[in-house]
Amino acid sequence: MTPDTSESKGQALTEFALVAPLFFLLIFGVIQMGILFGGQIALTNTAREVARYASTVPAGQSLATIQAQANPILQRGIPAYNGGAVVGVPGVPLYCYYRNPTTPETYSWKVIITIRYGHTLFVPLVGGLIDGFDGTDDGRYTTTAREEMKVETPPLKNQPAGTDCTSVIGIGANP
C-alpha cells in the first residue's frame, strides 16, 4: 500500500471539481422535473374535474364560472401556484353539439375544457435549459391539459344553434 501524497490528494479535488457540476445539475434537474410532472398531473386532474362539473349543468355556462371553479382546484394541486392558469383557448368553444352515433336523428352537447398554465421554474440553471422548450423565454414552462365530456342533458330532436363539434380541430364527431 502506498502512502497518500499531496499529489494524490490534489487529484481527488480536481476530479471532484470536474464531476460535481454535472452531478448537481442532474440532481437539481430531477427535482425540477418532478415539480413539473406533479404540476402537470394536477393540471390534468383539474381539467377532468372541471369538465365533470361543467357536464352536469345545462349547456351555455359562462367561461368565468368555469374559471372560478378551476382556480381553487389548481391552488390545491400545483406547487407554488402563480395564478396564471387560463381556462379556454381562443377558437375552441366551451360547448359544442354532435350527432348521436346510436340514433343519428338526435343531437347531444359536449363540453371541452382546455387549461393552459405556465409552471414556475425554480432551479435557475435547470430552468434556463428547460425554459425555451415551450417556445417562449419567460421563466415558465407552459403546458396544456384538455378534457371533453358529454353534457348530461336529454338528446335533442333538432339540430341546436351553436358550434358543431366536427368543425372544431382535433375533435371527432363521437363523444
C-alpha positions in Angstrom: 0.0 0.0 0.0 1.4 3.3 -1.0 1.0 6.3 1.4 -1.1 9.2 0.3 1.0 12.0 -1.1 0.0 15.6 -1.6 -0.2 14.9 -5.4 -2.9 12.2 -5.0 -4.9 14.4 -2.7 -4.9 17.2 -5.2 -6.0 14.7 -7.9 -9.2 13.9 -6.0 -10.0 17.5 -5.6 -9.6 18.1 -9.3 -11.8 15.1 -10.2 -14.5 16.3 -7.8 -14.4 19.8 -9.3 -14.9 18.2 -12.8 -17.7 15.9 -11.7 -19.6 18.0 -9.1 -21.3 20.4 -11.6 -22.7 17.6 -13.7 -23.8 15.7 -10.5 -25.6 18.8 -9.1 -27.1 19.6 -12.5 -28.5 16.1 -12.6 -29.9 16.2 -9.1 -31.5 19.6 -9.5 -32.8 18.6 -12.9 -34.6 15.6 -11.3 -36.1 17.9 -8.6 -37.3 20.5 -11.2 -38.8 17.8 -13.5 -40.5 16.2 -10.5 -42.2 19.5 -9.7 -43.2 20.0 -13.3 -44.6 16.5 -13.6 -46.5 16.9 -10.4 -47.9 20.1 -11.6 -48.9 18.6 -14.9 -50.8 15.8 -13.2 -52.6 18.4 -11.1 -53.5 20.3 -14.3 -54.9 17.2 -15.9 -56.9 16.3 -12.9 -58.3 19.8 -12.7 -59.3 19.7 -16.3 -61.1 16.4 -15.7 -62.8 17.7 -12.5 -63.9 21.0 -14.1 -65.2 19.1 -17.2 -67.2 16.8 -14.9 -68.7 19.8 -13.1 -69.5 21.6 -16.4 -71.1 18.5 -17.8 -73.8 18.4 -15.1 -75.1 21.9 -15.8 -77.1 23.0 -18.9 -75.0 23.9 -21.9 -74.1 27.6 -22.2 -72.4 28.1 -18.9 -70.1 31.1 -18.9 -66.3 30.8 -19.1 -66.0 33.0 -15.9 -67.9 30.4 -13.9 -65.7 27.6 -15.2 -62.5 29.7 -14.4 -63.8 30.3 -10.9 -64.3 26.5 -10.4 -60.8 25.7 -11.7 -58.7 28.2 -9.6 -59.2 26.7 -6.2 -58.5 23.2 -7.5 -55.3 24.4 -9.2 -54.2 26.2 -6.0 -54.5 22.9 -4.0 -52.7 20.8 -6.6 -49.9 22.8 -8.2 -46.8 23.5 -6.2 -46.4 27.3 -5.8 -49.4 28.1 -8.0 -48.9 31.5 -9.5 -52.5 32.2 -10.6 -51.6 32.2 -14.3 -53.9 29.4 -15.5 -56.1 30.2 -18.5 -59.2 28.1 -19.0 -60.4 28.0 -22.6 -58.4 28.5 -25.8 -59.4 31.1 -28.5 -61.1 29.3 -31.3 -62.2 26.3 -29.3 -65.8 26.6 -28.0 -66.6 25.7 -24.4 -69.7 23.7 -25.6 -70.4 22.1 -29.0 -73.0 19.7 -30.3 -72.7 16.4 -32.1 -74.9 13.9 -33.8 -75.6 10.8 -31.6 -74.0 7.7 -33.1 -76.7 5.3 -32.0 -79.7 7.5 -33.0 -78.4 9.8 -35.8 -81.6 11.9 -35.8 -80.8 13.2 -32.3 -78.1 15.5 -31.0 -76.2 16.0 -27.7 -73.8 18.5 -26.2 -70.2 18.1 -25.3 -68.1 20.4 -23.0 -64.4 21.0 -23.9 -62.2 22.2 -21.1 -58.7 23.3 -22.1 -56.4 24.7 -19.4 -53.0 26.4 -20.2 -50.6 27.1 -17.4 -47.1 28.4 -17.1 -45.3 26.3 -14.4 -42.7 28.3 -12.5 -39.1 27.1 -13.0 -37.5 27.2 -9.5 -34.0 26.0 -10.3 -32.1 28.7 -12.2 -29.6 26.7 -14.2 -32.0 23.9 -15.0 -34.8 26.4 -15.6 -32.6 28.1 -18.2 -32.2 24.9 -20.0 -35.9 23.9 -19.9 -37.4 27.4 -20.4 -37.1 27.6 -24.2 -38.8 24.2 -24.9 -42.3 25.7 -24.8 -41.4 28.4 -27.4 -41.1 31.3 -25.0 -38.3 32.5 -22.8 -40.3 33.8 -19.8 -39.1 31.8 -16.8 -42.1 29.5 -17.0 -42.7 26.2 -18.7 -46.2 26.3 -20.3 -48.2 23.1 -20.6 -51.8 22.4 -21.6 -54.4 19.9 -20.4 -57.7 19.1 -22.2 -60.7 17.2 -21.3 -64.0 16.5 -23.2 -67.2 15.2 -21.7 -70.8 14.7 -22.7 -73.2 17.1 -21.1 -75.9 15.3 -19.2 -79.0 16.5 -21.0 -81.7 14.6 -22.8 -80.9 14.1 -26.5 -82.2 16.9 -28.7 -84.5 16.2 -31.6 -83.5 19.1 -33.7 -80.0 20.4 -34.6 -79.2 23.1 -32.0 -77.8 26.5 -32.6 -74.1 26.7 -31.7 -70.8 25.1 -32.9 -70.8 21.6 -34.5 -68.1 19.5 -32.8 -66.9 18.1 -36.1 -65.9 21.7 -37.2 -63.5 22.1 -34.2 -60.0 21.0 -35.0 -59.0 17.8 -33.1 -62.5 16.8 -32.1 -64.3 13.9 -33.6 -68.0 13.5 -34.1 -68.4 10.9 -31.3 -68.1 11.7 -27.6 
